[in-house]
Amino acid sequence: MRLADLTEALQRELVPALHLEIRYDAGAGTVLIPVTLDGDTIGEVAAMAEQIPGNENRHLLNADA
């Protein structure tokens, strides 16, 4: 999945829900993109994942699916 392929609205929701950070090290020419999922946000992120085209039938956190 490429973030650029998502709608702008979904991108804006995902960044805070994932606690996403982008760390660029110009000297090394590297980018580190850590995310943090916790009990307060995992359900929200799973619901967003189902909005991604092609993921409608994937149930990431539903054990009954």
Summary of the structure (lengths in Angstrom):
residues: 65
radius of gyration: 13.9
end to end distance: 22.1
largest distance: 47.8
contacts: 115
relative contact order: 0.16
helix: 32%
strand: 9%
